[in-house]
């Protein structure tokens, strides 16, 4: 799959392709099954960072990182800025429930969705595009790891908001 080509991403089984701001209001189109999702930076917009993002302070932890860390994590010429998963062999989360948590966290709510938090320090976070791929029989954790490895092989680093574990 070419991470920089929406048609190729669609051929790989991803659907949705909705603006985050739209999904904040109506998330009914997101499947209630496990799977993986991508957050895309449409038109490869140049990153503009917020010193203090919109992410919530879950358990009192500050989700913000320094501007230098944001800059060092940025991947030039990449459409994909985050790869996430919902559900696993040990989690019953669905794409719908996990993305709703993610959006809530990004709107400042005290919700435990720490992964991908750098997205909320981008000025254009509400304009980012989300797409998803249901995986009713496959393990989303394994699929997510494969996507990240493929991304790293192409870009020599992880997607912007996929911090090392």
Secondary structure as the mmCIF struct_conf table of DSSP 4:
data_model
#
loop_
_struct_conf.conf_type_id
_struct_conf.id
_struct_conf.beg_label_comp_id
_struct_conf.beg_label_asym_id
_struct_conf.beg_label_seq_id
_struct_conf.end_label_comp_id
_struct_conf.end_label_asym_id
_struct_conf.end_label_seq_id
TURN_TY1_P TURN_TY1_P1 UNK A 3 UNK A 4
HELX_RH_AL_P HELX_RH_AL_P1 UNK A 6 UNK A 11
TURN_TY1_P TURN_TY1_P2 UNK A 12 UNK A 13
STRN STRN1 UNK A 15 UNK A 19
HELX_RH_AL_P HELX_RH_AL_P2 UNK A 20 UNK A 25
TURN_TY1_P TURN_TY1_P3 UNK A 28 UNK A 29
BEND BEND1 UNK A 30 UNK A 30
BEND BEND2 UNK A 32 UNK A 33
STRN STRN2 UNK A 35 UNK A 40
HELX_RH_3T_P HELX_RH_3T_P1 UNK A 42 UNK A 44
HELX_LH_PP_P HELX_LH_PP_P1 UNK A 45 UNK A 47
STRN STRN3 UNK A 49 UNK A 49
BEND BEND3 UNK A 51 UNK A 52
BEND BEND4 UNK A 54 UNK A 54
HELX_RH_3T_P HELX_RH_3T_P2 UNK A 58 UNK A 60
HELX_RH_AL_P HELX_RH_AL_P3 UNK A 67 UNK A 73
TURN_TY1_P TURN_TY1_P4 UNK A 76 UNK A 77
BEND BEND5 UNK A 79 UNK A 79
STRN STRN4 UNK A 80 UNK A 86
BEND BEND6 UNK A 89 UNK A 90
HELX_RH_AL_P HELX_RH_AL_P4 UNK A 95 UNK A 106
TURN_TY1_P TURN_TY1_P5 UNK A 107 UNK A 108
BEND BEND7 UNK A 112 UNK A 112
TURN_TY1_P TURN_TY1_P6 UNK A 115 UNK A 116
HELX_RH_3T_P HELX_RH_3T_P3 UNK A 117 UNK A 121
STRN STRN5 UNK A 122 UNK A 122
TURN_TY1_P TURN_TY1_P7 UNK A 123 UNK A 124
HELX_RH_3T_P HELX_RH_3T_P4 UNK A 125 UNK A 127
STRN STRN6 UNK A 129 UNK A 134
BEND BEND8 UNK A 136 UNK A 138
HELX_RH_AL_P HELX_RH_AL_P5 UNK A 140 UNK A 155
BEND BEND9 UNK A 156 UNK A 157
TURN_TY1_P TURN_TY1_P8 UNK A 160 UNK A 161
#
